[in-house]
Amino acid sequence: MSSDLLSGKVVLITGASSGIGAATARACAQEGATVVLTARREDRLAALTEELNAGGARASYVVADVTAAGDAGKAVDFAVSAYGRLDGAFNNAGIGGDRTPLHLMSDEVYESIMDTNVRGVFNCLRHELAAMLEGGGGSIVNNSSVGGLVAIPTAAPYIASKHAVIGLTRAAADEYAQQGIRVNAVAPGTTRSEITRDWFGRNPGLEEVANSLTPQGRTAEPEEIAQAVAWLLSDRCPFLTGTVMPVDGGFVNK
Ligand SMILES: NC(=O)c1ccc[n+]([C@@H]2O[C@H](COP(=O)([O-])OP(=O)(O)OC[C@H]3O[C@@H](n4cnc5c(N)ncnc54)[C@H](O)[C@@H]3O)[C@@H](O)[C@H]2O)c1
């Protein structure tokens, strides 16, 4: 179903090669946006771009690692030079990392999670905000997690990183509200993707535990998160900024 929610908008999506990012790229394209996909895996990006263009959308990709400030800038620069401006961005790229009790957690796990999930969003925000200031406004959505609102066990650096994403969201929303830039976050609950396939594969029973803690009693499909993101990116919610929207089957409401 298409409703042209994002008709005429140029939207950048990070971590678009799989999971929630790929689903959001499809949703935004279906809603009429021109989409610029970024991630590290070129084969996946090329295949999704081809699929979207074959379906009548306007899509391009830029290979970029969000931990490198230059790469984040390259993707934003591409969007502006190819399509004239940047209206929306979904800062979604992230990693789950190993699930381990906090006292056993390694420096490497901590550093890789913070580098991707926090520095990555910070890098993207700086370039996106600069482009949106030039263009006269825009809407940014950061992908946090229910782990940005409450604790989940054996994932301390992930929890800290997702709380930090909410901090960045609030700071940016506050700073740029007068310039027509809205910044919000989504906080997905357990969602089918490569991260959860990895976590569930290595921790038998974890999916059942997560589902039992979710009032709706199930894992989300990435498309369910994508619909919320598309709406936040659209002009349908002009007075909404600095918020965190749980998309979690009621998990944080318990
Ligand atoms: N799946 C869940 O249950 C869940 C719940 C809450 C939040 N999230 C968040 O959703 C986001 C997307 O994850 P997903 O669940 O779709 O998993 P996923 O592994 O399918 O997708 C993650 C994407 O980020 C990309 N990525 C990772 N590191 C990157 C880097 N340095 N530079 C560029 N791209 C990079 C990956 O290649 C992939 O495209 C993450 O931020 C994750 O923390 C997921």
The ligand as a Gaussian input file, in Angstrom:
#p B3LYP/6-31G(d) Opt

LIG

0 1
 N       16.427000      -6.227000      16.072000
 C       16.072000      -5.765000      17.253000
 O       15.458000      -6.491000      18.080000
 C       16.361000      -4.334000      17.601000
 C       15.703000      -3.785000      18.711000
 C       15.965000      -2.461000      19.049000
 C       16.854000      -1.703000      18.296000
 N       17.464000      -2.277000      17.222000
 C       18.393000      -1.444000      16.470000
 O       18.039000      -1.453000      15.112000
 C       19.177000      -1.079000      14.325000
 C       19.223000      -1.982000      13.113000
 O       19.523000      -3.297000      13.521000
 P       18.752000      -4.578000      12.993000
 O       18.098000      -5.192000      14.161000
 O       17.978000      -4.266000      11.793000
 O       19.995000      -5.544000      12.670000
 P       20.827000      -5.792000      11.348000
 O       22.113000      -6.378000      11.785000
 O       19.994000      -6.556000      10.377000
 O       21.057000      -4.339000      10.760000
 C       22.111000      -3.497000      11.202000
 C       22.610000      -2.709000      10.028000
 O       23.626000      -1.798000      10.444000
 C       24.756000      -1.976000       9.598000
 N       25.970000      -1.563000      10.269000
 C       26.523000      -2.073000      11.397000
 N       27.674000      -1.430000      11.666000
 C       27.831000      -0.475000      10.702000
 C       28.815000       0.512000      10.434000
 N       29.902000       0.663000      11.206000
 N       28.651000       1.319000       9.356000
 C       27.574000       1.187000       8.556000
 N       26.625000       0.248000       8.742000
 C       26.755000      -0.566000       9.805000
 C       24.713000      -3.455000       9.267000
 O       25.530000      -3.783000       8.182000
 C       23.240000      -3.615000       8.973000
 O       22.920000      -3.104000       7.711000
 C       20.381000      -1.170000      15.257000
 O       20.766000       0.132000      15.638000
 C       19.836000      -1.928000      16.442000
 O       20.503000      -1.654000      17.629000
 C       17.239000      -3.560000      16.860000

